Amino acid sequence: MTDTFAPTAYQLQSVATGNIFSDTGWMLDAPGEEKHSLIRAIYKNKQLIPKGRDFGLYTFADWLPIKRMLKGSSAPVTYKSEGLANALGLKNLYITFSGYWPQKGAMMRSCSFKETEAFSVGGRMTESQYQEVLVVASAGNTARAFAQVCSDNKIPLLLCVPADSLDALWFEAPLHPCVKLLTTEKGSDYFDAIHLSNQIIGLEGFYAEGGAKNVARRDGMGTTVLSASTFIGRIPDYYFQAIGSGTGAIAAWEANMRLIEDGRFGTHKMKLMISQNHPFVPIKQAWEVRSREMLPYESRQARRHVEEIDAKVLSNRKPPYPIIGGLFDALTDTNGMVLSATNAEAQAANKLFQETEGNDLHPAAAIALASLINAVEDNQVEKDAVIMLNITGGGEELFKKTHQLHFLKPNAILPMECELSVIKQALRKLDWNIETTAKPA
């Protein structure tokens, strides 16, 4: 497939100004613009033609900003719920599952929808980038997905992860040495990992993955909505997902608009029903007062709240919420809601999913389900509405029963407040074996 694949035809557009320009490389911002704005991919193919299951995630290549297809991908799987739907009294509940569930055809080895990001981002890379090092900050799932994809495809990668999230870095086999790991000390959080990565990307030979600003990351995540809408035959009425940064919700909104332009899936915008793990709810607090800016969140209190929540991956203190084209705009345009659920509610939701559907959920996905349960009880959704529940991770227990695990160990552990000279010293000890990595197809 990689030998015959033609790069997807697209241009980029500034959300703030509407200016359209060519993607001349690893562009994360509109050239020459002062306003802080996301950019979007504008695809030549206005109608989506899925390529088929054998293409994995790249079945949606028409709407992915990619130059090549990497090996090993799996697309999100959507099915109509019976067991869970009956338990909740819902007539049209559709589950989009990203994780490990061979019975359903879901084969994501990281058990997380972060693979949709990693395969799209990797597919966007230019040949010259294989001679530099991609830098990714993560609280767990993103790191595992990028590490697996980069290892399989021999893409040099540096992960920055808080030490308390190391237990999330498990794999079915040892990774290629092109993947390296730096951690921030115990007691640190995702924000500290981001701060470390930001110091590194200013150094020669390293480049930022880009997070929400990378169109490939967002459009990769948007494949969950493409999976649901092509299966259902229409755009859902409600979209439920747990969020850390909210990038997935932005991606869902953007995919929704492309589907409207396609013309075959409806003309409405699904209501974003996004949720956080109480008591870490900074986005919820900002949205409830309709503040475009995030409200003050004292660092010690934020770290304490991160320690309390089960879904550690939902702990982003600097989300793409205020930026033009970001989460605030997505919520405003869809008349969305920001919900929350407790650890106990998520644990009960996970138990219910296992009993009614037959697979386990990641803590973040359990937060999304718990929020759906609460929304049904509070009459916030109609019983006959078409509801998409985005299960962003699951099947981990199932995967671990049948695979021997290998954990990625840190190459160095750094303090939260770390001098650049110390970081450089740690980096000098690393060898990504770049000369032996495979050239992209």
C-alpha positions as CSV (number, residue, x, y, z in Angstrom):
1,M,0.0,0.0,0.0
2,T,2.8,2.4,0.8
3,D,4.3,1.9,-2.7
4,T,1.2,3.1,-4.5
5,F,-0.1,5.7,-2.1
6,A,-0.3,9.3,-3.4
7,P,0.1,12.0,-0.8
8,T,-3.2,13.6,0.2
9,A,-4.0,16.9,-1.6
10,Y,-4.7,19.7,0.8
11,Q,-3.9,23.3,1.8
12,L,-3.9,25.0,5.2
13,Q,-6.1,27.8,6.4
14,S,-5.9,30.2,9.3
15,V,-9.0,30.1,11.5
16,A,-8.5,33.7,12.5
17,T,-8.2,35.3,9.1
18,G,-9.4,32.7,6.6
19,N,-6.1,33.0,4.7
20,I,-5.2,29.8,2.7
21,F,-1.6,28.8,2.1
22,S,0.4,25.7,1.2
23,D,1.9,23.4,3.7
24,T,5.6,24.0,3.0
25,G,6.8,21.7,5.8
26,W,6.0,21.1,9.5
27,M,3.8,24.2,9.7
28,L,2.0,24.7,13.1
29,D,1.0,28.4,12.6
30,A,-0.1,30.7,9.8
31,P,2.8,32.6,8.3
32,G,3.0,36.3,9.1
33,E,-0.1,36.5,11.4
34,E,-0.1,38.0,14.8
35,K,-3.3,36.5,16.2
36,H,-3.0,33.3,18.2
37,S,-4.9,30.9,16.0
38,L,-5.2,27.3,15.0
39,I,-4.8,26.4,11.4
40,R,-6.9,23.8,9.6
41,A,-6.4,21.4,6.7
42,I,-8.6,22.1,3.7
43,Y,-8.8,18.9,1.6
44,K,-9.1,18.7,-2.1
45,N,-11.5,15.8,-1.8
46,K,-14.7,17.3,-0.3
47,Q,-16.4,13.9,-0.2
48,L,-14.9,11.2,2.0
49,I,-14.4,7.8,0.3
50,P,-13.1,5.2,2.8
51,K,-10.4,2.9,1.4
52,G,-11.4,-0.1,3.4
53,R,-10.5,-2.0,6.5
54,D,-7.2,-3.3,5.2
55,F,-5.8,0.3,5.2
56,G,-6.3,0.6,9.0
57,L,-6.5,4.3,10.0
58,Y,-5.6,5.3,6.5
59,T,-9.0,4.2,5.3
60,F,-9.7,7.9,6.0
61,A,-6.7,9.1,4.1
62,D,-8.8,11.5,2.1
63,W,-9.1,13.7,5.2
64,L,-5.6,13.1,6.7
65,P,-2.7,15.5,5.9
66,I,-0.3,12.7,5.1
67,K,2.5,12.0,2.6
68,R,2.8,8.2,3.4
69,M,1.2,5.4,5.3
70,L,3.0,3.9,8.2
71,K,2.7,0.2,9.1
72,G,0.6,-1.2,11.9
73,S,-2.4,1.1,12.1
74,S,-5.9,0.3,13.1
75,A,-9.0,2.4,12.7
76,P,-11.6,3.2,15.4
77,V,-14.5,0.8,15.3
78,T,-18.2,1.9,15.7
79,Y,-21.1,-0.3,16.5
80,K,-24.6,0.1,17.8
81,S,-24.9,-0.7,21.5
82,E,-27.5,-3.1,22.8
83,G,-26.5,-4.0,26.3
84,L,-25.4,-0.6,27.6
85,A,-28.2,1.2,25.6
86,N,-30.8,-1.0,27.2
87,A,-29.4,-0.4,30.6
88,L,-29.6,3.4,30.0
89,G,-32.9,3.3,28.2
90,L,-31.3,4.8,25.0
91,K,-32.6,3.8,21.5
92,N,-29.7,5.1,19.4
93,L,-26.5,4.8,21.3
94,Y,-23.4,4.2,19.1
95,I,-20.1,3.3,20.7
96,T,-16.9,4.3,18.8
97,F,-14.2,2.2,20.3
98,S,-10.5,2.8,20.1
99,G,-8.4,0.2,21.8
100,Y,-7.9,-3.5,21.9
101,W,-11.0,-5.7,21.1
102,P,-10.3,-8.3,18.5
103,Q,-13.9,-9.5,18.6
104,K,-15.0,-6.1,17.3
105,G,-12.0,-5.7,14.9
106,A,-10.3,-3.1,17.1
107,M,-6.5,-3.9,17.2
108,M,-4.8,-0.8,18.7
109,R,-1.9,-2.3,20.6
110,S,-1.6,0.8,22.9
111,C,-5.3,0.3,23.7
112,S,-5.8,4.0,23.2
113,F,-7.1,6.4,20.5
114,K,-3.8,8.2,20.7
115,E,-2.7,5.9,18.0
116,T,-4.9,7.8,15.6
117,E,-2.8,10.9,16.3
118,A,0.6,9.1,16.1
119,F,-0.1,7.4,12.7
120,S,-1.4,10.7,11.3
121,V,1.5,12.8,12.6
122,G,4.0,10.2,11.4
123,G,2.4,10.1,8.0
124,R,2.8,13.9,7.7
125,M,6.5,13.9,8.3
126,T,9.0,15.0,5.6
127,E,12.0,12.9,4.8
128,S,14.4,15.4,6.4
129,Q,12.6,15.0,9.8
130,Y,13.8,11.4,10.0
131,Q,17.2,12.9,10.6
132,E,16.0,14.9,13.6
133,V,14.2,14.0,16.8
134,L,10.5,14.3,17.4
135,V,9.7,15.6,20.9
136,V,6.4,14.5,22.6
137,A,5.2,15.4,26.1
138,S,2.6,13.1,27.6
139,A,0.9,12.0,30.8
140,G,0.8,8.4,29.6
141,N,-1.4,7.2,26.7
142,T,0.1,9.6,24.1
143,A,3.6,8.6,25.0
144,R,2.7,4.9,24.7
145,A,1.1,5.3,21.3
146,F,3.8,7.5,19.8
147,A,6.5,5.2,21.3
148,Q,5.0,2.1,19.7
149,V,4.4,3.8,16.3
150,C,7.8,5.4,16.2
151,S,9.6,2.2,17.3
152,D,7.8,0.2,14.6
153,N,8.6,2.7,11.9
154,K,12.0,3.7,13.2
155,I,11.2,7.4,13.7
156,P,13.6,9.1,16.3
157,L,11.5,10.1,19.3
158,L,12.1,11.7,22.7
159,L,9.3,11.4,25.2
160,C,8.9,13.7,28.2
161,V,6.7,12.1,30.9
162,P,6.1,12.7,34.6
163,A,7.6,9.9,36.7
164,D,4.2,9.1,38.3
165,S,3.0,8.1,34.8
166,L,5.8,5.5,34.1
167,D,3.5,2.6,34.8
168,A,1.6,3.6,31.6
169,L,4.7,2.9,29.4
170,W,4.2,-0.8,28.8
171,F,4.6,-2.6,25.4
172,E,4.3,-6.0,24.0
173,A,8.0,-6.1,23.0
174,P,11.1,-4.1,23.7
175,L,11.2,-0.9,21.7
176,H,13.7,0.2,19.0
177,P,16.6,2.3,20.4
178,C,15.3,5.3,18.4
179,V,12.8,5.9,21.2
180,K,14.2,7.6,24.3
181,L,12.5,8.8,27.6
182,L,13.2,11.6,30.0
183,T,11.0,11.9,33.1
184,T,10.3,14.7,35.5
185,E,10.6,13.7,39.2
186,K,7.9,12.1,41.3
187,G,5.2,14.6,42.3
188,S,5.4,16.4,39.0
189,D,2.5,16.5,36.5
190,Y,1.8,16.8,32.8
191,F,2.4,20.5,32.9
192,D,6.0,19.9,34.1
193,A,6.5,17.4,31.3
194,I,5.3,20.0,28.8
195,H,7.7,22.6,30.3
196,L,10.6,20.2,29.9
197,S,9.7,19.4,26.3
198,N,9.5,23.1,25.5
199,Q,13.0,23.7,26.7
200,I,14.3,20.8,24.5
201,I,12.5,21.8,21.2
202,G,14.5,25.0,21.1
203,L,17.7,23.0,20.7
204,E,19.2,22.1,17.4
205,G,18.1,18.7,16.0
206,F,14.8,18.6,18.0
207,Y,11.4,19.6,16.8
208,A,8.0,19.8,18.4
209,E,5.2,17.4,17.6
210,G,3.0,20.5,18.0
211,G,0.0,19.2,20.1
212,A,-3.3,20.7,19.2
213,K,-1.6,23.0,16.6
214,N,-0.6,20.1,14.5
215,V,-3.3,19.5,11.9
216,A,-2.3,15.9,11.6
217,R,-2.9,15.2,15.3
218,R,-6.4,16.8,15.2
219,D,-7.4,15.2,12.0
220,G,-6.2,11.8,13.2
221,M,-8.4,12.1,16.2
222,G,-11.2,13.3,14.0
223,T,-11.4,9.8,12.5
224,T,-13.5,8.7,15.5
225,V,-16.3,11.0,14.2
226,L,-15.7,9.8,10.6
227,S,-16.0,6.2,11.8
228,A,-19.2,6.9,13.6
229,S,-20.8,9.0,10.9
230,T,-20.0,6.6,8.0
231,F,-21.3,3.7,10.1
232,I,-24.5,5.4,11.2
233,G,-25.0,7.2,7.9
234,R,-25.4,10.6,9.5
235,I,-23.8,13.0,11.9
236,P,-24.6,12.1,15.6
237,D,-26.8,14.5,17.7
238,Y,-24.5,14.3,20.8
239,Y,-20.8,13.6,21.2
240,F,-19.6,12.3,24.5
241,Q,-15.8,12.3,25.3
242,A,-13.6,12.8,28.4
243,I,-11.0,15.5,27.8
244,G,-7.6,16.5,29.0
245,S,-6.6,19.2,26.6
246,G,-9.8,19.1,24.6
247,T,-8.0,18.6,21.3
248,G,-10.2,15.6,20.6
249,A,-13.3,17.6,20.9
250,I,-11.9,20.3,18.6
251,A,-11.1,17.6,16.1
252,A,-14.6,16.2,16.4
253,W,-16.0,19.7,15.7
254,E,-13.8,20.1,12.7
255,A,-14.7,16.6,11.3
256,N,-18.4,17.5,11.8
257,M,-17.9,20.6,9.6
258,R,-16.2,18.5,6.9
259,L,-19.1,16.0,7.0
260,I,-21.6,18.9,6.5
261,E,-19.6,20.1,3.5
262,D,-19.6,16.5,2.2
263,G,-23.3,16.8,1.9
264,R,-24.3,13.2,2.6
265,F,-24.4,13.1,6.4
266,G,-26.6,15.9,7.4
267,T,-26.4,19.7,8.0
268,H,-26.4,19.8,11.8
269,K,-23.6,20.2,14.4
270,M,-23.5,17.6,17.1
271,K,-23.6,18.9,20.7
272,L,-20.2,18.5,22.4
273,M,-20.7,16.8,25.8
274,I,-17.2,16.7,27.1
275,S,-16.1,15.8,30.7
276,Q,-13.3,16.1,33.2
277,N,-12.4,14.0,36.2
278,H,-13.5,15.8,39.4
279,P,-11.8,17.6,41.2
280,F,-9.5,18.5,38.3
281,V,-12.0,20.6,36.3
282,P,-10.3,23.8,35.1
283,I,-12.0,23.7,31.7
284,K,-15.4,23.2,33.3
285,Q,-14.9,26.1,35.6
286,A,-13.9,28.4,32.7
287,W,-16.8,27.3,30.5
288,E,-19.4,27.7,33.2
289,V,-18.8,31.4,33.4
290,R,-18.2,31.6,29.6
291,S,-14.7,32.9,30.1
292,R,-12.5,32.6,27.0
293,E,-9.5,32.7,29.2
294,M,-8.7,29.9,31.7
295,L,-9.2,30.9,35.3
296,P,-6.3,31.0,37.8
297,Y,-5.3,27.6,39.0
298,E,-2.6,27.6,41.7
299,S,0.1,25.0,40.9
300,R,0.1,23.2,44.3
301,Q,-3.6,22.8,44.2
302,A,-3.5,21.6,40.6
303,R,-0.9,19.0,41.4
304,R,-2.9,17.9,44.5
305,H,-6.0,17.5,42.3
306,V,-4.0,15.5,39.8
307,E,-2.9,13.1,42.5
308,E,-6.6,12.6,43.5
309,I,-8.0,11.7,40.1
310,D,-7.8,8.2,38.5
311,A,-7.7,9.5,34.9
312,K,-4.3,11.1,35.1
313,V,-4.3,11.7,31.3
314,L,-7.0,14.3,31.8
315,S,-4.7,16.6,33.7
316,N,-3.7,19.3,31.2
317,R,-3.4,22.8,32.9
318,K,-2.7,24.6,29.7
319,P,-5.3,23.4,27.2
320,P,-5.9,24.9,23.7
321,Y,-9.1,26.5,25.1
322,P,-8.7,30.2,24.5
323,I,-6.9,30.1,21.1
324,I,-9.0,31.1,18.1
325,G,-10.4,27.9,16.6
326,G,-9.9,26.1,19.9
327,L,-12.1,24.5,22.5
328,F,-13.9,27.7,23.6
329,D,-15.0,28.3,20.0
330,A,-15.9,24.6,19.5
331,L,-18.2,24.7,22.6
332,T,-19.7,28.0,21.6
333,D,-20.5,26.9,18.0
334,T,-22.1,23.6,19.1
335,N,-23.8,24.9,22.3
336,G,-21.7,22.3,24.1
337,M,-21.5,21.4,27.8
338,V,-18.6,20.6,30.0
339,L,-19.5,17.9,32.6
340,S,-17.5,16.1,35.3
341,A,-17.5,12.7,37.1
342,T,-15.9,11.4,40.2
343,N,-13.5,8.5,40.5
344,A,-16.3,6.4,42.1
345,E,-18.8,7.2,39.3
346,A,-16.1,6.3,36.7
347,Q,-15.4,3.0,38.5
348,A,-19.1,2.2,38.5
349,A,-19.4,3.1,34.8
350,N,-16.4,0.8,34.0
351,K,-18.2,-2.1,35.8
352,L,-21.4,-1.4,33.9
353,F,-19.6,-1.4,30.6
354,Q,-17.9,-4.7,31.3
355,E,-21.2,-6.3,32.4
356,T,-23.2,-4.9,29.4
357,E,-20.7,-4.7,26.6
358,G,-17.9,-7.1,27.6
359,N,-14.7,-5.1,27.7
360,D,-12.8,-2.9,30.1
361,L,-12.3,0.8,29.9
362,H,-9.4,3.2,30.5
363,P,-10.2,5.6,33.4
364,A,-10.7,8.5,30.9
365,A,-13.2,6.5,28.9
366,A,-15.0,5.6,32.1
367,I,-15.3,9.3,32.9
368,A,-17.0,9.8,29.5
369,L,-19.4,7.0,30.2
370,A,-20.1,8.2,33.7
371,S,-20.9,11.6,32.3
372,L,-23.3,10.0,29.8
373,I,-25.0,8.1,32.7
374,N,-25.4,11.4,34.6
375,A,-26.7,13.2,31.6
376,V,-29.3,10.6,31.0
377,E,-30.4,10.7,34.7
378,D,-30.5,14.6,34.5
379,N,-32.6,14.5,31.2
380,Q,-29.8,16.3,29.3
381,V,-30.2,14.0,26.3
382,E,-33.3,12.7,24.6
383,K,-33.8,8.9,24.8
384,D,-34.2,8.6,21.1
385,A,-31.3,10.9,20.1
386,V,-28.4,9.6,18.1
387,I,-25.6,9.6,20.6
388,M,-21.9,8.9,19.9
389,L,-19.9,7.7,22.9
390,N,-16.2,8.1,22.1
391,I,-14.4,5.3,24.1
392,T,-10.9,6.7,23.8
393,G,-9.2,3.7,25.4
394,G,-10.1,0.2,26.4
395,G,-9.2,-3.5,26.3
396,E,-6.1,-3.0,28.4
397,E,-6.9,-5.8,30.8
398,L,-7.8,-8.0,27.8
399,F,-4.5,-7.2,26.1
400,K,-2.4,-7.8,29.2
401,K,-4.0,-11.3,29.7
402,T,-2.5,-12.5,26.4
403,H,0.7,-10.5,26.1
404,Q,3.9,-10.3,28.1
405,L,4.7,-6.7,29.0
406,H,7.9,-4.8,28.6
407,F,8.2,-1.4,30.3
408,L,10.2,1.5,28.9
409,K,12.7,2.8,31.5
410,P,13.7,6.4,31.7
411,N,17.1,7.4,30.3
412,A,17.2,10.2,32.9
413,I,15.0,11.6,35.7
414,L,15.1,15.4,36.0
415,P,13.8,17.8,38.6
416,M,10.7,20.0,38.0
417,E,12.8,23.2,37.9
418,C,15.7,22.1,35.8
419,E,18.5,24.2,34.4
420,L,19.0,24.0,30.6
421,S,22.6,23.0,31.2
422,V,21.5,19.9,33.1
423,I,19.0,19.0,30.3
424,K,21.7,19.3,27.7
425,Q,24.0,17.1,29.7
426,A,21.3,14.4,29.8
427,L,20.7,14.7,26.1
428,R,24.4,14.3,25.3
429,K,24.3,10.9,26.8
430,L,21.6,9.7,24.4
431,D,22.0,8.1,20.9
432,W,18.9,7.8,18.8
433,N,20.8,5.6,16.3
434,I,19.5,7.9,13.6
435,E,21.9,6.6,11.0
436,T,20.2,3.2,11.2
437,T,16.6,4.3,11.1
438,A,14.7,3.5,8.0
439,K,14.0,6.1,5.4
440,P,10.3,6.8,4.9
441,A,8.6,5.0,2.0
